[in-house]
Protein backbone atom coordinates (compact mmCIF):
# COMPACT_ATOMS: atom_id res chain seq x y z
CA UNK A 1 0.00 0.00 0.00
CA UNK A 2 2.85 2.39 0.77
CA UNK A 3 4.18 1.81 -2.74
CA UNK A 4 1.11 3.51 -4.17
CA UNK A 5 0.19 0.67 -6.48
CA UNK A 6 -3.08 -1.25 -6.65
CA UNK A 7 -3.50 -4.39 -4.61
CA UNK A 8 -5.13 -7.53 -5.92
CA UNK A 9 -5.91 -9.69 -2.90
CA UNK A 10 -7.68 -12.89 -2.08
CA UNK A 11 -11.18 -12.09 -0.86
CA UNK A 12 -11.31 -12.58 2.89
CA UNK A 13 -12.25 -10.46 5.90
CA UNK A 14 -8.64 -9.64 6.87
CA UNK A 15 -7.73 -8.35 3.39
CA UNK A 16 -10.95 -6.35 3.12
CA UNK A 17 -10.37 -4.78 6.55
CA UNK A 18 -6.69 -3.94 6.15
CA UNK A 19 -7.20 -2.37 2.72
CA UNK A 20 -10.41 -0.63 3.80
CA UNK A 21 -12.15 -2.45 0.94
CA UNK A 22 -10.10 -0.54 -1.67
CA UNK A 23 -8.20 -3.48 -3.14
CA UNK A 24 -9.41 -5.59 -6.03
CA UNK A 25 -10.54 -8.90 -4.61
CA UNK A 26 -10.72 -12.34 -6.16
CA UNK A 27 -12.08 -15.66 -5.00
CA UNK A 28 -10.94 -17.84 -7.88
CA UNK A 29 -8.48 -17.91 -10.76
CA UNK A 30 -10.96 -16.47 -13.27
CA UNK A 31 -11.57 -13.40 -11.11
CA UNK A 32 -7.83 -12.94 -10.65
CA UNK A 33 -7.26 -13.19 -14.40
CA UNK A 34 -10.04 -10.68 -15.03
CA UNK A 35 -8.44 -8.14 -12.66
CA UNK A 36 -5.03 -8.61 -14.27
CA UNK A 37 -6.47 -8.30 -17.76
CA UNK A 38 -8.81 -5.35 -17.19
CA UNK A 39 -6.81 -2.93 -15.09
CA UNK A 40 -5.85 0.28 -16.86
CA UNK A 41 -3.22 2.91 -16.08
CA UNK A 42 -5.64 5.59 -14.91
CA UNK A 43 -7.41 3.14 -12.63
CA UNK A 44 -4.05 1.91 -11.28
CA UNK A 45 -3.01 5.44 -10.36
CA UNK A 46 -6.31 6.26 -8.66
CA UNK A 47 -6.45 3.04 -6.65
CA UNK A 48 -2.75 3.20 -5.78
CA UNK A 49 -3.02 6.78 -4.55
CA UNK A 50 -6.04 5.96 -2.37
CA UNK A 51 -4.35 2.90 -0.87
CA UNK A 52 -1.17 4.83 -0.11
CA UNK A 53 -3.13 7.63 1.54
CA UNK A 54 -5.01 5.09 3.67
CA UNK A 55 -1.76 3.36 4.67
CA UNK A 56 -0.04 6.63 5.60
CA UNK A 57 -3.02 7.70 7.72
CA UNK A 58 -3.61 4.35 9.41
CA UNK A 59 -0.46 2.24 9.41
CA UNK A 60 2.35 4.59 10.38
CA UNK A 61 4.50 3.43 13.30
CA UNK A 62 3.27 6.41 15.31
CA UNK A 63 -0.37 5.53 14.67
CA UNK A 64 0.10 1.83 15.42
CA UNK A 65 2.06 2.61 18.61
CA UNK A 66 -0.72 4.95 19.75
CA UNK A 67 -3.39 2.31 19.13
CA UNK A 68 -1.35 -0.33 21.02
CA UNK A 69 -0.80 2.07 23.93
CA UNK A 70 -4.56 2.68 24.12
CA UNK A 71 -5.25 -1.05 24.00
CA UNK A 72 -2.75 -1.78 26.80
CA UNK A 73 -4.15 1.09 28.86
CA UNK A 74 -7.70 -0.23 28.51
CA UNK A 75 -6.52 -3.74 29.41
CA UNK A 76 -4.75 -2.45 32.53
CA UNK A 77 -7.82 -0.49 33.67
CA UNK A 78 -10.01 -3.56 33.20
CA UNK A 79 -7.47 -5.62 35.15
CA UNK A 80 -7.62 -3.17 38.08
CA UNK A 81 -11.42 -3.53 38.22
CA UNK A 82 -11.13 -7.29 38.86
VEXVOZA-138393 format. One record per residue (C-alpha): residue in one letter; x negated, y, z negated. Coordinates in Angstrom, 1 decimal. Layout:
N
+--------+--------+--------+--------+
| residu |     c1 |     c2 |     c3 |
+--------+--------+--------+--------+
|      a |      X |      Y |      Z |
...
+--------+--------+--------+--------+
END
This chain:
82
+--------+--------+--------+--------+
| residu |     c1 |     c2 |     c3 |
+--------+--------+--------+--------+
|      x |    0.0 |    0.0 |    0.0 |
|      x |   -2.8 |    2.4 |   -0.8 |
|      x |   -4.2 |    1.8 |    2.7 |
|      x |   -1.1 |    3.5 |    4.2 |
|      x |   -0.2 |    0.7 |    6.5 |
|      x |    3.1 |   -1.3 |    6.7 |
|      x |    3.5 |   -4.4 |    4.6 |
|      x |    5.1 |   -7.5 |    5.9 |
|      x |    5.9 |   -9.7 |    2.9 |
|      x |    7.7 |  -12.9 |    2.1 |
|      x |   11.2 |  -12.1 |    0.9 |
|      x |   11.3 |  -12.6 |   -2.9 |
|      x |   12.2 |  -10.5 |   -5.9 |
|      x |    8.6 |   -9.6 |   -6.9 |
|      x |    7.7 |   -8.4 |   -3.4 |
|      x |   10.9 |   -6.4 |   -3.1 |
|      x |   10.4 |   -4.8 |   -6.5 |
|      x |    6.7 |   -3.9 |   -6.2 |
|      x |    7.2 |   -2.4 |   -2.7 |
|      x |   10.4 |   -0.6 |   -3.8 |
|      x |   12.1 |   -2.4 |   -0.9 |
|      x |   10.1 |   -0.5 |    1.7 |
|      x |    8.2 |   -3.5 |    3.1 |
|      x |    9.4 |   -5.6 |    6.0 |
|      x |   10.5 |   -8.9 |    4.6 |
|      x |   10.7 |  -12.3 |    6.2 |
|      x |   12.1 |  -15.7 |    5.0 |
|      x |   10.9 |  -17.8 |    7.9 |
|      x |    8.5 |  -17.9 |   10.8 |
|      x |   11.0 |  -16.5 |   13.3 |
|      x |   11.6 |  -13.4 |   11.1 |
|      x |    7.8 |  -12.9 |   10.7 |
|      x |    7.3 |  -13.2 |   14.4 |
|      x |   10.0 |  -10.7 |   15.0 |
|      x |    8.4 |   -8.1 |   12.7 |
|      x |    5.0 |   -8.6 |   14.3 |
|      x |    6.5 |   -8.3 |   17.8 |
|      x |    8.8 |   -5.3 |   17.2 |
|      x |    6.8 |   -2.9 |   15.1 |
|      x |    5.8 |    0.3 |   16.9 |
|      x |    3.2 |    2.9 |   16.1 |
|      x |    5.6 |    5.6 |   14.9 |
|      x |    7.4 |    3.1 |   12.6 |
|      x |    4.0 |    1.9 |   11.3 |
|      x |    3.0 |    5.4 |   10.4 |
|      x |    6.3 |    6.3 |    8.7 |
|      x |    6.4 |    3.0 |    6.6 |
|      x |    2.8 |    3.2 |    5.8 |
|      x |    3.0 |    6.8 |    4.6 |
|      x |    6.0 |    6.0 |    2.4 |
|      x |    4.4 |    2.9 |    0.9 |
|      x |    1.2 |    4.8 |    0.1 |
|      x |    3.1 |    7.6 |   -1.5 |
|      x |    5.0 |    5.1 |   -3.7 |
|      x |    1.8 |    3.4 |   -4.7 |
|      x |    0.0 |    6.6 |   -5.6 |
|      x |    3.0 |    7.7 |   -7.7 |
|      x |    3.6 |    4.3 |   -9.4 |
|      x |    0.5 |    2.2 |   -9.4 |
|      x |   -2.4 |    4.6 |  -10.4 |
|      x |   -4.5 |    3.4 |  -13.3 |
|      x |   -3.3 |    6.4 |  -15.3 |
|      x |    0.4 |    5.5 |  -14.7 |
|      x |   -0.1 |    1.8 |  -15.4 |
|      x |   -2.1 |    2.6 |  -18.6 |
|      x |    0.7 |    5.0 |  -19.7 |
|      x |    3.4 |    2.3 |  -19.1 |
|      x |    1.3 |   -0.3 |  -21.0 |
|      x |    0.8 |    2.1 |  -23.9 |
|      x |    4.6 |    2.7 |  -24.1 |
|      x |    5.3 |   -1.0 |  -24.0 |
|      x |    2.8 |   -1.8 |  -26.8 |
|      x |    4.1 |    1.1 |  -28.9 |
|      x |    7.7 |   -0.2 |  -28.5 |
|      x |    6.5 |   -3.7 |  -29.4 |
|      x |    4.7 |   -2.5 |  -32.5 |
|      x |    7.8 |   -0.5 |  -33.7 |
|      x |   10.0 |   -3.6 |  -33.2 |
|      x |    7.5 |   -5.6 |  -35.1 |
|      x |    7.6 |   -3.2 |  -38.1 |
|      x |   11.4 |   -3.5 |  -38.2 |
|      x |   11.1 |   -7.3 |  -38.9 |
+--------+--------+--------+--------+
END
